């Protein structure tokens, strides 16, 4: 069996992303698809509540309480999904919740995953690793990765602990970014910054352990 990595990333407030913008509040978006560029535009579709009425999007199909919406965007716009696919990793799943993108893809090795994350951080703030799954050769022993919690500042640890306690990392989420930030008595942007910094340290530890 081939060895590789399945990464699930969270990108908070990605710039110029109509899918994330449409999901602000309680209107989660899933089933996101996009076609190749047709001239100067790219066509995308997503599924949301039938009464969502996302700005700049046209309903093209309805199935009870859910509808598929379509929109066009400039082909030269560097979106999060296209940044990842430049590294030869097709997006397996992408959805949006409360202005945040959650997506998954396969990477052949740690070096490629590092390059993807670095490229995303040049495009968007708040890029964090939600889950990392490694596929080992059949019969191979699993590696233990030790994470030093002392690498986190007290504030970063508090942010992670509070987010976990409130169910921020659960599916479906028990609390969104705004609610966790309110519990911590900080702004949403500050919460995203602390969370990204903390998860970056944990990501470094995990990937160094996998190298």
N, C-alpha and C positions, 0 to 999 in steps of 0.2 A: 504494500500500500504506500502511495506517495506521501511524503511529509510536507506539511504546509501549515498555514495559519489562517484562522477565520477571525476577523476583527470586527467588532461592533463599536462604532464611534458615535459620539454626540457632538454636534456643532451648534453652539448657542448663538442666536441672532446672526446667521450668515448674511453677508451683504448681498443686495440685489437678488434675493431668493424669493420669488413670488409664492412658492409653495410654503415656505416657513412663515411668511407674512400672513398668508391666508389662514394659518392655524392658530393665530393669536387668540387667546381666550380659551373657549371650550370646544372649538371646532377642529378636531384632529383630522389630519389628511393622510390617506394611505393609497396604495395601489398606484403609485406615481410611475408614469412611463414617459418616455420622450423618443422622438424620431430623429433621424439625421437632419442636418441643416438643409433647408430648401431655400437656396439663395441666401438672403441676409437674415433669415429667421429660423428658429427651432420651435416645433410644436410640442407642447407637453400636455398631459392629462393627469388628473388626480381624482380620487373619490372622497367625497365629504357628505355631510348631512344634506338632505334634499333642500332644506331651507337655509343653507349656509350663505348662498349668494356671494361668493368671493369676488372681490373687486377685479375687474378686467378679465373675468373668465366667463365662458359661455357653457351652459349645461347642454350635453349632447346625448345623455342617456340617464334614465331614472329607473330604479328598482325599489319600489316602496319608499322607505325613509332615507335612502342613499342615492346620490346622483354622481355622475361622472362629469367633470368640468374640463374644458379645454381652453388653452391660451397660447399665445405666441410670444417669444422673447428674442432679442437680438442674438444672432449666432456667435458674435464675438464676445458675448458676456461670459466670463469665466466662472461658471457655477461650481459648487462643491463636488457634485457627482462627476463632472467632466474632468476636474483636477485629478480625481482618483483614477479615472479610466485612462488617463494619459500614461499611467504606469502599467497598462495591460491587465488591469483588474476590473472586470465588469461588476457593476453594483448588483448585489443579490437582492437586496431589499432596502427600501427607503420610505420613511414616513415622517410626518411632522406633528409636533405637539407643542402648543403654546409658544410658537415662534422658534422652536428648536428642531433641527433635523436629527434623526436617528437612522443610521444606515449601516449596512454590513457588506463585506466583500472578502474574498480570499486573496492572500498574498503568498507568494512562493517561499519567501524567507524573511528573516528579521530585517535584513538590510533594506529590502523593498518596503516593508511596513514603516520603517523609520523615514524613508524618503517621502512616502505618502503623507505621513503626519507632518513632517517639516514643510512640505509644499502647501498643505492645508492651512498651516499656521501663518503662512505668508498671505493667505487670502482671507481668513476669518479668525476672529478671536474666539476664545472659549472652545477649543478643540480638545476633547477628552476621550479616553478609552473606557468604554462601558464593560466590554468583555473580550477576552482573548482566549481562543481555543486552539490548541496545537494538535495536529494529526501526526502521530509517530509511525514509524515502520512497524509492521506486525511483529509482535513479540518483544518490542523494545521496552526497556524499563522507563517509567516516567521520571522526569527530573523534578526535584524539589527546588523551588525558588524562594529564597528567604528575603522578606521585605523588612527593612529597618524602619520601624515607625518613628524613630527619633529623627529621621530625615525630614519629617513634617514639622512645620512650626505649630505652636499651640493653636493658633487661629485656624490653620489649615485642617488640623485634626478635628477641631470643633465643627468646622463647616461640613466635613465628611461625615462625622458622627451624627450631626443634626439632620443632614439630608437622608442618611440611612434610616434614622429613627422615624422620620416622617414619611418614609416610603417613597422617596424621590427616585430611587433606582429600581423600584418594583414595576411590574407590568400587569395590570394598568397601574400608573403611578398613584401613590397615596397623597402626594403633594406636588405642586409644580414649583418652578424656580421662584416665582413671586412669593409664594407662601413660605418657602424655606427662608428666603431673604428676610421676610417680615418677622419670622420666628427668631432670626439672628439679629434683627434690628439693624440691617444693612441694606443697601440698595441692591437691586437685582444684578446690576453690572458688577458690583463689588463681589457678590456671591459667585458669579460666573468666573471672575478673575481668580478668587481663592480656590475654587473647585478645579479650574484648569491647572493651576500651579501644583496643587496637591496630586492630582491624577497624573500630571507629567512626571513627577518624582516617582510615583508608583510604576508608571509605564517604563521609565528608565531602568528601575530595579528588575522588573519582569523581563524586559528585552535583553538586558545585560545577562540575566540568568539563563536566557534561552540561547544566547550567542554561542 
